[in-house]
């Protein structure tokens, strides 16, 4: 019997077994490929090709961390197997898409579209479409919330819609009055607070999704009042928001600063002047630091802010075109995509020492599999 057990453990299938919790994917935007990376080894371990236009791509993971669902700018939705390092299925579901989300139960994946607009929802196993939610305009800020629900906003009408897909047909709740031209949005990890950034107005708008009838609440009114707006070289990404202690840290659109907002009262608590226009302001998982990158032409720089003092404690220049950051799950390291240098750079978040460089083809988004277990990511 013991010999039989040993023989079973020695099969090729057992030898090929690999855990997924230490893995991640890096979008290689110029070549339409994904670089498979291992966090512990700080190394690339493979490449998946044939994913089309990844110039503004993002992805989400299945609950078991094995499959990723990639949202391409060309409207392609691609399911990839991280362990086999290959495409499982691919559908062209729209003409121009801008991100997506996966339901809390892992059964549905939703895609936010610019062209033809609206949100389309697919079965995660087969990628067959199970719901089409037309809006007549561009949709942005698509996130998942508990209860098999998706929340997204409409650029043209200034509305936020909540789509409940827990039943046989989508149930849509429409919330008007969010403000002019929402360009991105975030949701807190508990699924309660949804915040939309506005391109057409000088404030942001929040919703308390725990309320039976959520109502728009203005936050940071007139945050740029009295100051000349700068040309917006790149929209801030609110999905790179930071929650540090009791404060949200949000990039200010068209300004050289980040804004601090009390997460309980939604009142401003401070501002920190920065090197340039922030794109991502991301908190280390313990909330003690916020790392900020910047829009062109100052996109070679990273600044680190201490969240107790709200002061910059470190400033360095990893290289040209720093597009994205991703922390390891406990925050001891941060990985940076430095597009124009063709590298992923890994830094120690305590000492700021560079630990490794990994070759990559025009890297942008970095996505570790720990995201599979976080709402809104």
Secondary structure by P-SEA (a helix, b strand, c coil): caaaaaaaaaccccccccccccccccccccccbbbbbbccccccccccccccccccccccccccccbbbbbcccbbbbbbbccccccccccccccccccccccccccbbbbbbcccbbbbbbccccccccbbbbccccccccccccccccccccccccbbbbbbccccbbbbbbbcccccccccccccccccbbbbbbccccbbbbbcccccbbbbbbccccccccccccccccccccccccccccbbbbbbccccbbbbbcccccccccccccccccccccccccccbbbbbbccccccbbbbbccccccccbbbbcccccccccccccccbbbbbbccccbbbbbcccccccccccccccccccccccccccccc
